[in-house]
Amino acid sequence: MDQQIWIYLLVGVTFAIYIGIALWTKAGSTKEFYVAGGGVSPLANGMATAADWMSAASFISMAGLISFAGYDGAVFLMGWTGGYVLLALLLAPYLRKFGKFTVPDFIGDRYYSNTARTVAVICALFISFTYVAGQMRGVGVVFSRYLEVDINTGVYIGMAIVFFYAVLGGMKGITYTQVAQYVILIFAFMVPAIFISIQLTGNPIPMLGFGSKMTGSETYLLDKLNGLHAELGFAEYTSGSKSMVDIFFITAALMVGTSGLPHVIVRFFTVPRVRDARISAGYALVFIAILYTSAPAVAAFARTNLIQTVSNKEYSLMPEWFSNWEQTKLLIFEDKNDDGVIQYVADEKKNELTIDKDIMVLANPEIAQLPNWVVGLMAAGGLAAALSTAAGLLLVISTSVSHDLVKKQIAPDISDKAELWIARGAAIVAVVVAGYFGINPPGFVAAVVALAFGLAAASFFPAIILGIFYQRMNKYGAIAGMVSGLTITLFYMITFKFNAFGETTADDLWFGISPEGFGTVGMLINFIVSFAVSAMTPPPPQHVMDIVDNIRFPRGAGEASGMH
């Protein structure tokens, strides 16, 4: 069957599944809208959490980043995986036992302060909007290539699908849609990886193929890739250029930043019991590990295939996928010496090929000349990854407005029905704003998404961890810590990332720490200020200290506090 027909068929079938689930799971109350009624099984929640966690960044971009950065790309694997482990072990079960709908809700009640709640809402909105803009842009890119529409039309289609199941079903609809999306995205990621692993190394398991010899050769895959890089003037694939200090700080910022991501934390509130939150965290870790342990192999396979296919080859002989990606402007050939041959080299003056990192995973099956149905599967998987995370983020935005601002601060006596309507209205506004940024992405979106991890690390993480494990922490310490951590991190990023106070170079960085890693410093400052201010001000009320004791105590771990 024709490749385009396979794409329309598989994308159409998956969209029909999402819409069918949305109609089946329409939310009838705020509890169903915010936490899916609190009755989701640990297995389903584990799959939904994995889909929520693995965004377009994980599915489309991560292997592409590693493919170009080589060893330096390891920071993303270590940071994002470590962040999830930290979240699963240190935060999720205790937050579930506290029994709140959202992270700002936890901070507002734990620190008995609407000021702390408002600061947390601002952080949650900032993180969520920067993320969701990137996801909607990813949806537009995938649509533009596979459905042969322009990127803006792709964003409109993505908005319509997310609008349908996020606004109608809330968390209930999102949960069961994400279960389906996890199955689709992991299948779509692994099938090409297995095919290409067999092609290149003869080993059907990509993780093992990564360390194997090339088929019909005594040369290991990574040695082959290092050799190709050397021929073209690139640095060795297995060597890095970042300093150890910078790698440590970036990894730590990604780790603690991701462990404070509100759209993932809220997933643990949907299970019936605290014990189920722990079990679902274990399931999610297994499901996530399947993709994350395959990503380095996919990156190396894609890089090897790409170089062998395009380097020093005649442009007129390029396969169809080359011209398809050229139309999206994500692959650009500029024949500088007019010889009709593609010169892909490290020297910028001589290099004639510009490749967007985001196309490496999506184009991988076509470069490897896999069957047409595999290409269609990749399109469905990419859309599933982007849409699942976008829906989770939109829910955080709508609950932050309806629950944490309106219900908790502006109109406490509002009815359940009215609150549900406000939540749906906020979700609609969020979809429109996200779509706008998807169509008109500010030039700094990519940078801000990366920096959002640092801001989450510098603001949310200390407030949450101290709220759970340090009974003496009071509202004054938490607020001062969040504001100071956020301020110093923002200042550093504005100074060295956006050069707001004059041009800067790598030599100007403090202790060689790049802006992406400075969130770790912000987090340490947050901790120091929180402890100092808390020690100089009155302790929290006794009932708050009793709650902190209760959420850490193993007894009663089967029951949540039910403080909704």
Disulfide bonds with the S-S distance in Angstrom:
none
